[in-house]
Amino acid sequence: MNEIRRLYDRIVLAPARTTRTWLVMHWHRWRTRHQTRARASHYSTRTARAHSP
């Protein structure tokens, strides 16, 4: 929820800051990708441990 509020505040409420808006979007995309990779890694590690002898 904090990410959504931060994006809303920086994009909708302050549209004149185009460079800053770009940085916010870049950070959001990076963070989302990082969380996805971390989640996949976590699941694969737990699956490997569950199926190992």
DADA-V934024 format. One record per helix or strand of 2 or more residues. SS is the DSSP state (~ for helix, > for strand). FROM is the first residue (numbers start at 1). TO is the last residue. If there is no record, write none. Layout:
SS_FROM_TO ; SS_FROM_TO
This chain:
~_2_11 ; ~_18_51
